[in-house]
């Protein structure tokens, strides 16, 4: 159950939570290998193997999310490559109504994302959902990815919040586990971050398939059921 009466702050992830993760999966797993192969004169399967090795070395670190790092590491303009497929950036269809409802209810709403500021800027340009938020926060401002146990204390210095009265929604298990260890009171996972992929199993975490399942009520705050994936 989500107890809206006990929530002052709503932290929302971006990729896979507010936006369809299909863009990111397509970019890193399809578009990047193709363009990397073209630029470096490699066979597609060789390019894919090279990239997978790079990805594995930096997964879970701030470098993994840093476009400047990948531009240097791969000798490619990652921002320009993202522009080539920017038409695939899409807001989940249930998101605008939810953001409007939370904003109307007067709760402080902050986007908390691992995305690099340049990626965040591109996606806000394409979607304009930034207009709903009180603040947009990239983990690069904290200097640690959300998976890191010290991230949340660092976030307090930038965006003070009462962890006992905060709701956080994300599509990453390591990130949710980090938030849980810090003591954030109410946590939600997203079952279907990529609309073209099967639903994820979230184990003990409560999860939603649509934000309609946790929509703030029009006549005061309500306890609403959260369904399994």
C-alpha positions in Angstrom: 0.0 0.0 0.0 1.1 3.6 -0.7 0.2 5.9 2.2 0.0 9.2 0.4 -0.9 10.9 3.7 2.6 10.1 4.9 4.4 11.6 1.8 5.9 15.0 1.5 8.5 14.4 -1.2 8.2 12.2 -4.3 11.5 11.2 -6.0 11.1 9.8 -9.5 13.7 8.1 -11.7 13.7 9.0 -15.4 14.7 6.2 -17.7 12.5 3.1 -17.4 10.3 4.9 -14.9 8.9 8.0 -16.5 10.3 7.3 -19.9 10.2 4.1 -21.9 13.5 2.3 -21.6 13.3 1.2 -25.2 15.2 4.2 -26.3 18.2 3.5 -24.1 18.2 -0.2 -24.8 18.0 0.4 -28.6 20.7 3.0 -28.4 23.3 1.1 -26.4 22.5 -2.4 -27.7 21.7 -1.7 -31.4 22.5 1.8 -32.6 25.9 2.1 -30.8 27.3 -1.2 -32.0 26.3 -0.4 -35.6 27.8 3.1 -35.6 30.9 1.9 -33.6 31.5 -0.8 -36.3 31.1 1.7 -39.1 33.5 4.3 -37.5 36.2 1.8 -36.6 35.8 -0.5 -39.6 34.9 -3.5 -37.6 32.7 -6.5 -38.3 29.3 -6.0 -36.4 29.9 -9.0 -34.1 33.4 -7.7 -33.3 32.1 -4.3 -32.5 29.4 -5.7 -30.3 32.0 -7.8 -28.4 34.2 -4.8 -27.9 31.4 -2.7 -26.6 30.0 -5.4 -24.3 33.5 -5.7 -22.7 33.6 -1.9 -22.2 30.1 -1.9 -20.7 30.9 -4.7 -18.3 34.0 -3.0 -16.9 32.0 0.2 -15.9 28.6 -1.1 -15.0 27.3 0.3 -11.7 29.8 3.2 -11.7 29.3 6.9 -12.6 31.3 6.3 -15.8 28.6 4.0 -17.0 26.2 7.0 -17.1 28.7 9.6 -18.3 28.4 10.6 -21.9 31.7 12.5 -21.8 33.4 9.4 -20.6 32.0 7.2 -23.4 32.8 9.8 -26.0 36.4 9.7 -24.9 36.5 6.0 -24.4 35.0 5.1 -27.7 36.2 8.0 -29.8 32.7 8.9 -30.8 30.3 11.8 -30.2 27.8 10.0 -28.0 25.5 13.1 -27.8 25.3 13.3 -31.6 24.6 9.6 -31.9 21.8 9.9 -29.4 20.4 12.8 -31.5 20.2 10.3 -34.5 17.6 8.2 -32.7 16.0 10.9 -30.5 12.6 10.3 -32.1 12.5 7.1 -30.0 12.4 9.0 -26.7 8.9 8.5 -25.3 7.1 9.3 -22.1 5.1 6.4 -20.6 1.5 7.0 -21.4 0.4 6.9 -17.8 3.0 9.5 -16.6 1.6 12.9 -17.5 -1.7 12.4 -15.5 0.3 11.1 -12.5 2.7 14.1 -12.6 -0.2 16.5 -12.8 -2.0 14.9 -9.9 1.1 14.9 -7.6 1.8 18.5 -8.5 -1.8 19.5 -7.8 -1.6 17.7 -4.5 1.2 20.0 -3.4 3.9 17.4 -2.8 7.5 18.3 -3.7 8.4 16.3 -6.8 12.0 15.8 -7.8 13.5 13.8 -10.7 16.5 11.8 -9.4 18.3 10.2 -12.3 21.7 8.6 -13.0 21.5 10.1 -16.5 24.3 12.5 -17.5 23.2 16.1 -17.7 23.6 16.1 -21.5 21.3 13.1 -21.7 18.9 14.7 -19.3 18.8 17.9 -21.3 18.1 16.0 -24.5 15.2 14.0 -23.0 13.7 17.1 -21.4 13.9 18.9 -24.7 12.1 16.0 -26.4 9.4 15.4 -23.7 9.0 18.7 -21.8 8.1 16.8 -18.6 10.5 19.0 -16.7 7.8 21.6 -16.4 6.0 19.3 -13.8 9.0 19.1 -11.4 10.3 21.3 -8.6 13.8 20.1 -9.4 15.8 17.8 -11.7 18.8 16.1 -10.1 21.5 14.1 -11.9 23.7 11.8 -9.8 26.6 13.5 -11.5 25.8 16.5 -9.2 26.3 14.2 -6.2 29.4 12.5 -7.6 28.1 9.0 -7.0 25.6 6.8 -8.8 22.3 6.0 -7.1 23.5 2.4 -6.5 26.2 3.6 -4.2 25.4 3.4 -0.5 26.6 7.0 0.1 24.6 8.5 -2.7 21.5 9.3 -0.5 23.5 11.1 2.1 25.1 13.1 -0.7 21.6 13.9 -2.1 20.6 15.3 1.3 23.2 18.0 0.9 21.8 19.1 -2.5 18.1 18.3 -1.9 17.2 18.0 1.8 14.4 15.6 2.5 12.8 13.6 5.3 13.5 9.9 4.4 10.6 8.8 6.6 8.1 10.9 4.5 9.5 10.2 1.0 8.3 8.0 -1.9 10.9 6.8 -4.4 10.1 5.1 -7.7 12.7 3.4 -9.8 13.3 0.5 -12.2 16.7 -0.7 -10.9 16.9 -3.3 -8.2 20.4 -2.2 -7.0 19.1 1.4 -6.8 16.0 0.4 -4.8 18.1 -1.7 -2.5 20.4 1.2 -1.9 17.4 3.5 -1.1 16.0 0.8 1.2 19.2 0.5 3.1 19.3 4.3 3.6 15.8 4.1 5.1 13.5 5.7 2.5 10.1 4.8 3.8 8.1 4.1 0.7 9.6 2.4 -2.4 8.0 1.3 -5.7 9.4 -0.6 -8.6 8.3 -0.4 -12.2 7.4 -3.8 -13.7 7.7 -2.9 -17.4 10.5 -0.3 -17.9 10.9 -1.3 -21.6 7.6 -1.5 -23.3 8.9 -4.1 -25.7 10.4 -6.4 -23.1 8.8 -8.9 -20.6 7.9 -7.7 -17.2 10.6 -7.9 -14.5 10.4 -9.9 -11.3 10.8 -7.6 -8.3 10.7 -10.1 -5.5 9.9 -8.4 -2.2 9.5 -4.9 -3.6 6.1 -3.6 -4.4 5.8 -2.9 -8.1 3.4 -1.3 -10.5 2.6 -1.7 -14.2 1.0 1.8 -14.4 1.1 4.9 -12.4 -2.7 4.8 -12.4 -2.4 2.3 -9.7 -0.9 4.9 -7.3 -2.7 8.0 -8.5 -3.4 10.6 -5.7 -7.1 10.8 -5.1 -9.1 13.8 -6.1 -10.8 14.1 -2.8 -8.0 13.9 -0.3 -5.2 11.3 0.0 -6.1 7.6 -0.2 -4.5 4.2 0.4 -4.4 2.5 -2.9 -3.5 -1.1 -3.7 -0.3 -1.9 -5.6 -0.4 -5.0 -7.8 2.2 -7.6 -8.6 3.8 -7.6 -12.1 
